[in-house]
């Protein structure tokens, strides 16, 4: 009986993360062309294979090409330059946030990136952003 228990435990530990089913992660934004210093909204949703909301964590970053130039730290988007920079934000199922882009980002083609982790799976979600002046 003890051997059977060890075999079952070994099988459970050897089961890949994908065995729980793929996660469904989605990033939506209010617009790809936000206005300088005006609210710009993003929403992350993370669900399981059955559609149930999942506990997740996300690292929010701004990219210039493939280089990280901004990251979410201490409740705000700040300048940073490391691929691993930024704080993890935890949520269940859905997170909506608002950013404001400063004047120095005017006309620069950026990418808003959310690295989402849930159920031992990781997804990189990206949205293009080009900041424009207030009319």
C-alpha positions as CSV (number, residue, x, y, z in Angstrom):
1,X,0.0,0.0,0.0
2,X,2.8,2.4,0.8
3,X,4.4,1.7,-2.5
4,X,1.2,2.5,-4.3
5,X,1.0,5.8,-2.4
6,X,4.6,6.7,-3.4
7,X,3.8,5.9,-7.1
8,X,0.7,8.1,-7.0
9,X,2.7,10.9,-5.4
10,X,5.5,10.6,-8.0
11,X,2.9,10.8,-10.8
12,X,1.3,13.9,-9.3
13,X,4.7,15.6,-9.0
14,X,5.7,14.6,-12.5
15,X,2.5,16.0,-14.0
16,X,3.3,19.0,-16.2
17,X,1.6,22.4,-15.5
18,X,-0.3,22.1,-18.7
19,X,-2.2,19.2,-17.3
20,X,-4.4,21.6,-15.4
21,X,-5.4,23.1,-18.7
22,X,-4.3,26.1,-20.6
23,X,-4.9,29.6,-19.1
24,X,-6.7,32.2,-21.2
25,X,-5.1,35.6,-20.7
26,X,-6.1,38.8,-22.5
27,X,-5.0,42.4,-22.6
28,X,-7.3,45.2,-23.8
29,X,-6.6,48.9,-23.8
30,X,-8.7,52.0,-24.3
31,X,-6.8,53.1,-27.4
32,X,-3.4,52.5,-29.1
33,X,-3.0,56.3,-29.3
34,X,-3.4,57.8,-25.8
35,X,-3.2,61.5,-25.2
36,X,-0.4,63.1,-23.2
37,X,-1.2,63.3,-19.5
38,X,-4.7,61.9,-20.0
39,X,-6.0,58.7,-18.5
40,X,-5.3,55.6,-20.5
41,X,-7.0,52.4,-19.4
42,X,-5.8,48.8,-19.6
43,X,-7.5,45.6,-18.5
44,X,-6.0,42.2,-17.9
45,X,-8.3,39.1,-17.7
46,X,-7.1,35.6,-16.8
47,X,-9.3,32.6,-16.9
48,X,-8.9,28.8,-16.7
49,X,-9.9,26.4,-19.4
50,X,-13.5,26.3,-18.0
51,X,-13.8,30.1,-18.0
52,X,-13.4,30.5,-14.3
53,X,-11.4,33.5,-13.1
54,X,-7.9,32.6,-11.9
55,X,-5.5,34.0,-9.3
56,X,-2.7,35.6,-11.2
57,X,0.2,38.0,-11.0
58,X,1.5,40.4,-13.6
59,X,4.5,42.5,-14.2
60,X,3.7,45.7,-16.1
61,X,6.4,47.2,-18.4
62,X,6.8,49.7,-21.2
63,X,9.1,48.7,-24.0
64,X,11.0,50.7,-26.6
65,X,11.6,48.1,-29.3
66,X,12.6,45.1,-27.1
67,X,14.2,47.2,-24.4
68,X,12.4,47.8,-21.1
69,X,12.2,51.6,-20.4
70,X,9.4,51.7,-17.8
71,X,8.0,49.4,-15.2
72,X,5.3,49.3,-12.5
73,X,7.0,49.9,-9.1
74,X,5.5,51.0,-5.8
75,X,2.1,51.8,-7.4
76,X,3.4,53.9,-10.3
77,X,5.0,53.5,-13.7
78,X,8.6,54.6,-13.4
79,X,11.7,54.6,-15.6
80,X,13.7,51.4,-15.5
81,X,16.0,49.4,-17.8
82,X,16.0,45.7,-16.7
83,X,14.0,42.9,-18.3
84,X,13.2,41.7,-14.8
85,X,12.4,45.2,-13.4
86,X,9.1,46.0,-11.7
87,X,6.8,44.7,-9.0
88,X,4.4,41.8,-9.3
89,X,0.8,42.8,-9.1
90,X,-1.6,40.2,-7.9
91,X,-5.3,39.9,-8.8
92,X,-8.1,37.3,-9.4
93,X,-9.6,37.1,-12.8
94,X,-9.5,40.8,-13.8
95,X,-7.3,43.9,-13.2
96,X,-8.0,47.3,-14.6
97,X,-5.6,50.1,-14.3
98,X,-5.0,53.7,-15.5
99,X,-1.8,55.2,-16.7
100,X,-0.9,58.7,-17.9
101,X,1.9,59.1,-20.4
102,X,4.2,62.1,-19.9
103,X,5.1,64.7,-22.6
104,X,8.5,63.0,-23.2
105,X,6.7,60.0,-24.6
106,X,5.0,62.1,-27.2
107,X,5.2,60.4,-30.7
108,X,7.4,57.5,-29.4
109,X,6.3,54.1,-30.5
110,X,6.1,52.1,-27.3
111,X,4.7,48.7,-26.3
112,X,2.8,48.1,-23.1
113,X,3.7,44.6,-21.9
114,X,2.1,42.5,-19.2
115,X,3.9,39.3,-18.2
116,X,1.1,37.2,-16.6
117,X,1.7,34.1,-14.5
118,X,-1.1,31.8,-13.4
119,X,-1.2,28.1,-12.6
120,X,2.5,27.8,-13.3
121,X,2.0,29.1,-16.8
122,X,3.4,32.4,-18.2
123,X,2.0,34.6,-21.0
124,X,3.5,37.8,-22.4
125,X,0.7,40.1,-23.6
126,X,1.6,43.2,-25.6
127,X,-0.2,46.3,-26.9
128,X,1.3,49.0,-29.1
129,X,1.1,52.6,-27.8
130,X,1.9,55.8,-29.6
131,X,1.3,58.9,-27.4
132,X,-0.2,61.9,-29.2
133,X,-0.7,65.6,-28.2
134,X,-3.9,66.9,-26.7
135,X,-5.8,68.6,-29.5
